[in-house]
Amino acid sequence: MPQMSLSDRDAAILHELLAAKLVDLRREISHTDSPRFRDTLYEVEGMLQRVIAQLPKEVMSSES
């Protein structure tokens, strides 16, 4: 499995960016009429959620 090292600050910024992208993606999913495109967006959503879940918990909880 590929791995990368991030500083706490970089991980926090990455988490913030990915969370914002998820919001945009969910909006896009709700507005698309194409079932194929919606399925693709759901795949991307799942991938983003998996990446966010792998970020350190302490970084995620300090995002205020």
Order of alpha helices (4+ residues) and beta strands (2+ residues): alpha-alpha-alpha
